[in-house]
Amino acid sequence: MTVILFFLSLSELSFALKDVNFNSTREEIDQSVLFARVSDGKILYEDNPDLPLTPASIAKLFGAAALLKTFGLNYRVGTEFFHSGVNKNGEVQGDLIVVGRGDPKLVSEDLWKIVADLDYMGIKSFTGNLVLDNSFFCDAKSHDRVEKVAQNSYDSPLSALSVNFNNYELAISPGHKVGDLANVEFYPYPLEGVPIYNSLKTVSSKKKENLQVTRVLKNGKDFIEVRGNIRVSSPLIKIHRSASQAFQLTGRTLKAFLKGRGILLKGEIKEGLLENYKDKTKLFSYKGQAMSTYVDDFLAYSNNFMIDMLINLLGASSGLKGDTYEMGMKSLDYFTNKKSFPGKGFYLEKASGLSNKSRMSARQMVSFLSELSKEDAFFPNFLANITVPQTDGTLKKRFQFQDALPYQKMIRAKTGTLLTPVSVSSLAGYLLHPSGLIAFAVIQNGKVGKKNQANIINLRKAVDLGVVQFLKKYDKKL
């Protein structure tokens, strides 16, 4: 797409609003703000609209548009299942071969269905190995995100064949009485080859909980450490931690599901290529959810793993040669045609926005959003995928104060947050105002080099107040 909008300046518009405050808590920040009516490009409010700043996760809007436009709403990724050798009365004398095609949300519920299908096909065992073909992606840099010690779920490696966002899931509950070790297990099945070292103690309900769950990579293998204490009255909780090796997690998880269904796999978990098998039989292709559902998910929950997986899919499907993530970003650059953006300084290092090197101004974001709104065949679906306050996701607890209630249904927006090296808070999207659609962007960055960075909670509250203040003033102008 080519962005060719040129917004009229404030000096040309007596209509433009003034005295709208997006930093009412007076944090030390730089900000770039623009609100514009998309029908004619009229600026309704601006504050440093051409200042390039780190955008954080509002950058995901570019990827969302490119994916929906490229693949369509109903595109589904297929994970393919084959076996080598001969099937003799349910005993397959060969390998089970699984080929990943980049499904970003192949989760436990899908694995239940997959192993059930194998069971219903009469398959009872495989005498060979579980062979995983990850060759559809060539993402050399994805492993840079893997830490030796992880206490979160968002830095897992990428792979064309991934399950559960490449996360371990643990179920944790207190022991029967004070002093007992807590119950800690992988969910829903045990995973072979990944030890859990559990020293989590059950304590009185009057004591403070201190639960620490850490995934550790040592000598090329993962293990889980669970420490601290948990109240005897605490409910069952589920905790996710990123795996260091997607191949091992996927294989162990699928093998555990096969075993849970009573299907025996006698061999080992190995990496391999389908093309190396001359003798192979296709079992089925398991289709994931529609592309529109994936986009809705990663916008609502700001899921970095999903958008990075889908950018790899974009690159792998582009026909370009090389690292699939880099090719995906090239495809994204082509789609956005950043050279035609107004102003200078636009740079998108990662589609997820998880980068302090990315730069864009409010005018560049609003230009992009405004141009999208003119594509009648595509825009309604794109707009429907953007989050509304009070729904699930990152906007669920935003715009909850009394003055905001009348405007909640007008707001469709993506949030952005980074904590280091500077605070970043951003919000961009559309206002479905009765007088016409408004595109907007608010990007706020803490001061570079300042030790005490701006408070993210204060920035979010101030932006919510500012958006509502804008709408109230705009209503009075009409």
C-alpha positions in Angstrom: 0.0 0.0 0.0 1.1 3.6 -0.5 0.5 6.2 2.1 0.0 9.5 0.5 -2.0 11.5 3.0 -0.9 15.0 3.8 -2.7 16.4 6.9 -3.6 20.0 7.1 -1.7 22.0 9.7 -3.3 23.5 12.8 -2.8 27.0 11.5 -5.1 26.1 8.6 -7.9 24.8 10.8 -9.8 27.0 13.3 -11.6 23.7 14.1 -8.6 22.2 15.9 -8.8 21.5 19.6 -6.5 23.0 22.2 -5.8 22.4 25.9 -6.1 18.6 25.8 -3.7 17.1 28.3 -2.2 13.7 27.8 0.3 14.1 30.6 -1.8 15.3 33.5 0.5 13.7 36.0 3.4 15.7 34.6 5.8 12.9 34.0 9.1 13.8 32.4 8.5 12.5 28.9 8.7 13.2 25.2 5.4 12.7 23.3 4.0 12.6 19.8 0.2 13.0 19.5 -2.1 13.3 16.6 -5.9 13.0 16.1 -7.2 13.4 12.6 -10.5 12.9 10.8 -10.0 10.3 8.1 -12.6 11.6 5.7 -10.8 14.8 4.8 -7.5 14.6 6.8 -8.4 17.5 9.1 -6.2 17.6 12.2 -8.3 17.8 15.3 -5.5 17.8 17.8 -1.7 17.6 17.6 1.4 17.8 19.9 4.8 17.2 18.3 3.2 14.9 15.7 6.4 14.5 13.7 8.7 13.5 16.6 9.9 9.9 16.0 9.7 7.9 19.2 9.8 4.2 20.2 6.3 2.9 19.6 6.3 -0.4 21.5 3.4 -2.8 20.7 1.3 -0.4 18.6 3.7 -1.5 15.9 1.7 -4.8 15.8 -1.0 -2.9 13.8 1.3 -2.9 10.8 1.7 -6.6 10.9 -2.0 -7.2 11.5 -2.9 -5.3 8.4 -0.2 -7.0 6.3 -1.3 -10.5 7.4 -5.0 -10.0 6.8 -4.4 -8.4 3.5 -1.9 -11.0 2.3 -3.5 -14.2 3.6 -7.2 -13.2 4.0 -9.5 -13.7 6.9 -10.0 -17.4 6.6 -6.5 -18.7 5.8 -5.6 -21.6 8.0 -2.2 -23.1 8.6 -2.0 -26.9 8.2 0.3 -29.1 10.4 0.9 -32.3 8.4 1.1 -35.9 9.7 2.8 -38.7 7.8 4.1 -42.2 8.6 6.9 -44.2 7.0 6.8 -48.0 6.5 3.7 -50.1 6.6 0.5 -50.0 8.8 -0.2 -53.6 9.9 -3.5 -53.7 11.8 -2.8 -50.5 13.7 0.9 -51.1 14.3 2.8 -48.7 12.1 6.2 -50.2 11.3 7.9 -47.0 10.8 8.2 -43.4 12.0 5.5 -40.8 12.8 6.6 -37.6 10.9 5.1 -34.2 11.7 5.7 -31.3 9.4 5.3 -27.8 10.9 4.0 -25.0 8.6 4.1 -22.1 11.2 0.9 -22.5 13.2 1.4 -19.9 16.0 -1.3 -21.4 18.2 -1.1 -25.2 18.2 -2.1 -25.8 21.8 -3.1 -28.7 24.1 -6.7 -28.6 22.9 -5.5 -29.2 19.4 -3.2 -32.0 20.5 -6.2 -33.8 22.1 -8.0 -33.7 18.8 -4.9 -34.8 16.8 -4.2 -37.9 18.9 -7.9 -38.7 19.0 -8.0 -38.7 15.2 -5.0 -41.1 15.2 -6.8 -43.3 17.6 -10.1 -43.2 15.5 -8.0 -44.2 12.5 -7.1 -47.4 14.3 -3.5 -46.6 15.0 -2.2 -48.2 18.2 1.6 -47.9 17.9 4.6 -46.7 16.0 7.7 -48.9 16.0 9.9 -46.1 14.8 10.8 -42.5 15.9 8.8 -39.3 16.3 10.4 -37.1 13.6 9.8 -33.4 13.6 10.3 -31.4 10.4 10.9 -27.7 11.2 12.4 -26.7 7.9 9.6 -24.4 6.8 11.2 -21.6 8.9 14.8 -20.5 8.7 14.9 -18.0 11.5 18.5 -17.9 12.6 18.0 -15.0 15.1 15.0 -16.5 17.1 17.3 -18.3 19.5 18.9 -15.0 20.5 15.8 -14.4 22.6 16.4 -17.6 24.7 17.8 -17.0 28.2 19.6 -19.5 30.3 17.3 -18.7 33.2 13.7 -17.7 32.6 11.0 -16.6 34.9 8.5 -15.6 32.2 6.7 -17.0 29.2 7.3 -14.4 26.5 10.9 -15.1 25.4 10.5 -18.6 23.9 12.2 -19.5 20.6 10.4 -19.7 17.4 9.9 -22.8 15.3 7.7 -23.8 12.3 6.4 -26.6 14.6 5.6 -25.2 18.0 3.1 -26.2 20.7 1.7 -24.1 23.5 3.7 -21.0 22.5 6.8 -23.1 23.3 6.0 -22.8 26.9 6.0 -25.4 29.8 2.8 -25.4 31.7 2.8 -26.4 35.4 -0.1 -27.1 37.7 0.7 -26.1 41.3 -1.4 -26.7 44.4 -0.7 -26.7 48.2 -0.1 -29.9 50.1 -2.7 -31.4 52.3 -1.4 -29.7 55.5 1.0 -27.1 56.6 4.6 -28.3 56.3 3.9 -30.5 53.3 5.7 -30.1 49.9 3.3 -28.5 47.4 2.1 -30.5 44.4 3.9 -29.5 41.2 3.4 -31.3 37.9 3.5 -30.6 34.2 0.1 -30.0 32.8 -1.7 -32.0 31.5 0.8 -34.8 31.3 4.3 -35.5 32.7 7.2 -34.6 30.2 10.0 -37.1 29.9 13.5 -35.7 30.3 12.6 -32.4 32.1 13.2 -32.7 35.8 11.2 -30.6 38.3 13.1 -29.7 41.5 10.4 -28.8 44.0 11.1 -27.2 47.4 7.8 -25.3 47.5 6.4 -25.6 51.1 2.8 -25.4 52.2 2.3 -22.7 54.9 -0.5 -21.3 57.0 -3.2 -19.2 55.3 -2.0 -16.3 57.5 1.4 -16.2 56.0 2.5 -14.4 52.9 3.0 -16.4 49.7 6.3 -16.4 47.9 6.2 -18.5 44.8 9.2 -18.7 42.5 9.1 -20.8 39.3 12.3 -20.8 37.1 13.2 -22.6 33.9 17.0 -23.3 33.9 19.1 -24.3 30.8 22.2 -26.3 31.9 24.4 -28.5 29.8 22.0 -28.2 26.9 19.0 -29.4 28.9 16.1 -27.7 30.7 14.9 -28.3 34.2 12.3 -26.5 36.4 13.0 -25.1 39.9 10.0 -24.3 42.2 10.8 -22.6 45.4 9.2 -20.6 48.2 5.9 -21.1 49.9 2.2 -21.4 49.1 -0.8 -21.0 51.4 -2.7 -24.2 52.4 -5.9 -22.4 51.3 -4.6 -21.5 47.8 -6.4 -22.8 44.8 -4.8 -24.7 41.9 -2.8 -22.3 39.8 -1.3 -22.7 36.3 2.1 -21.1 35.5 3.9 -20.9 32.2 7.6 -20.7 31.5 9.4 -20.5 28.2 11.3 -23.5 27.0 14.8 -23.1 25.6 14.4 -25.7 22.8 11.2 -25.7 20.8 12.1 -29.1 19.2 12.4 -30.9 22.5 9.3 -29.4 24.0 7.2 -30.1 21.0 8.4 -33.7 20.7 8.0 -34.5 24.4 4.6 -32.9 24.6 3.3 -34.7 21.5 4.7 -38.0 22.8 3.0 -37.4 26.2 -0.3 -36.9 24.4 0.1 -40.0 22.4 0.8 -42.0 25.5 -2.2 -40.5 27.3 -4.4 -41.7 24.4 -2.8 -45.2 24.6 -0.8 -44.9 21.4 2.7 -46.3 21.9 5.8 -44.7 20.4 8.7 -47.1 20.7 11.5 -44.8 19.2 13.1 -41.5 20.0 12.3 -37.9 19.3 14.4 -36.6 16.3 14.6 -33.8 13.8 14.4 -34.7 10.2 13.0 -33.8 6.7 10.0 -35.2 5.1 11.7 -35.1 1.7 14.2 -37.6 2.9 11.5 -40.3 3.1 10.9 -42.1 -0.2 8.3 -44.4 1.5 5.7 -42.2 3.3 2.0 -42.1 3.7 0.0 -39.0 4.6 -2.3 -39.4 7.5 -4.0 -36.0 7.6 -3.4 -32.2 7.7 -4.6 -30.6 10.9 -5.9 -27.1 10.2 -5.5 -24.4 12.8 -7.7 -21.4 13.5 -8.5 -18.7 10.9 -6.0 -15.9 10.4 -8.5 -13.4 11.6 -8.6 -15.2 15.0 -4.8 -15.2 15.3 -4.7 -11.5 14.5 -7.4 -10.8 17.0 -5.5 -12.7 19.7 -2.1 -11.1 19.2 -3.7 -7.6 19.1 -5.8 -8.2 22.2 -3.2 -9.8 24.3 -0.1 -8.2 22.7 1.3 -11.7 22.1 4.9 -11.3 20.8 5.3 -15.0 20.1 2.3 -15.1 17.8 3.2 -12.0 15.7 6.8 -13.2 15.3 5.6 -16.6 14.2 3.3 -15.1 11.7 6.0 -12.7 10.3 8.1 -15.9 9.7 5.1 -17.4 7.9 4.8 -14.2 5.8 8.5 -14.5 4.9 8.3 -18.3 4.3 5.3 -17.7 2.0 6.8 -14.8 0.1 9.1 -16.8 -2.2 12.1 -14.7 -1.0 15.2 -16.7 0.0 17.0 -16.3 3.3 16.1 -15.9 6.9 12.3 -16.2 7.0 11.9 -13.5 9.7 14.0 -11.0 7.7 12.1 -11.9 4.6 8.8 -11.4 6.5 10.0 -7.9 7.6 10.9 -7.1 4.0 7.4 -8.1 3.0 6.0 -5.9 5.7 8.2 -3.0 4.6 6.9 -3.5 1.0 3.3 -3.5 2.3 3.7 -0.3 4.4 5.8 1.4 1.8 7.5 3.4 4.5 9.3 5.6 2.1 6.0 7.4 1.4 5.3 8.1 5.1 5.2 11.8 5.9 8.2 13.0 7.8 11.4 11.2 8.6 12.8 8.7 11.0 10.4 5.8 10.5 12.1 2.5 11.4 10.5 -0.8 12.4 13.1 -3.3 13.7 10.6 -5.9 15.0 6.9 -6.4 14.1 6.1 -7.1 17.7 7.4 -3.7 18.8 9.6 -5.4 21.3 12.6 -3.1 20.4 13.9 0.2 21.7 15.4 0.9 18.2 12.1 1.2 16.3 11.0 4.7 15.7 7.8 6.3 14.3 5.9 9.5 14.8 2.2 9.9 15.6 1.7 11.4 12.1 3.2 8.3 10.5 1.0 6.0 12.4 -2.2 8.1 11.8 -1.3 8.3 8.1 -1.1 4.5 7.9 -4.4 4.0 9.8 -6.2 6.6 7.7 -5.1 5.0 4.4 -6.2 1.6 5.6 -9.7 3.0 6.3 -10.1 3.8 2.6 -9.9 0.1 1.5 -13.5 -0.8 1.6 -13.1 -4.6 1.0 -10.5 -5.0 3.7 -11.0 -2.3 6.4 -14.1 -3.5 8.2 -12.4 -6.8 9.1 -9.2 -5.0 10.2 -11.3 -2.7 12.4 -13.2 -5.6 13.9 -9.9 -7.2 15.0 -8.9 -4.1 17.1 -9.6 -4.3 20.8 -12.5 -2.5 22.6 -12.3 -1.4 26.3 -14.0 -3.7 28.8 -13.3 -6.8 26.6 -10.5 -9.2 27.2 -6.9 -8.1 26.5 -4.8 -5.1 27.3 -7.7 -2.7 27.2 -9.9 -4.6 29.6 -9.1 -2.3 32.6 -8.6 0.9 30.6 -11.2 3.7 30.3 -13.1 2.5 33.3 -13.7 5.9 35.0 -17.1 7.5 35.0 -16.5 10.1 32.3 -15.2 7.4 30.0 -18.2 5.2 30.1 -20.2 7.0 27.4 -17.3 6.7 25.0 -16.1 3.1 25.5 -17.9 1.7 22.5 -16.3 4.3 20.3 -12.8 3.3 21.0 -10.8 0.7 19.0 -7.2 0.7 20.0 -3.9 -1.1 20.4 -1.7 -0.5 23.5 2.1 -0.5 23.8 4.4 -0.7 26.8 8.1 -1.0 27.3 9.9 -0.6 30.6 13.6 -0.5 29.6 15.8 1.4 28.8 13.2 4.1 28.8 9.5 3.9 29.8 7.3 3.6 26.7 3.5 4.0 26.8 1.5 4.2 23.6 -2.1 4.0 22.3 -3.2 4.0 18.6 -6.3 3.2 16.7 -9.7 4.7 15.8 -12.6 6.5 17.4 -15.9 5.6 15.9 -17.4 9.0 16.4 -21.0 9.6 15.0 -19.7 12.5 13.0 -17.0 10.4 11.3 -14.1 8.1 11.8 -11.1 9.5 13.7 -7.6 8.0 13.5 -5.3 8.7 16.4 -1.9 7.9 18.0 -0.3 8.8 21.3 3.3 7.8 21.8 5.1 8.7 25.0 8.7 7.9 25.9 10.6 8.6 29.1 13.7 10.8 28.9 16.8 9.0 27.6 19.5 8.6 30.2 17.3 9.5 33.1 17.6 7.0 36.0 14.0 7.4 37.4 11.8 6.7 34.4 8.2 7.9 34.0 5.6 5.8 35.7 3.8 3.6 33.2 0.6 3.4 35.3 0.5 7.2 35.5 1.0 7.5 31.8 -1.8 5.1 30.9 -4.2 6.9 33.2 -3.2 10.3 31.8 -3.7 9.0 28.2 -7.1 7.6 29.0 -8.1 10.9 30.5 -6.7 12.8 27.5 -8.7 10.7 25.0 -11.9 11.2 26.9 -11.1 15.0 27.3 -10.5 15.1 23.6 -13.9 13.5 22.8 -15.8 15.8 25.2 -14.2 18.9 23.7 -14.8 17.6 20.2 -18.5 17.0 20.9 -18.8 20.6 22.1 -17.2 21.9 18.9 -19.7 20.1 16.7 
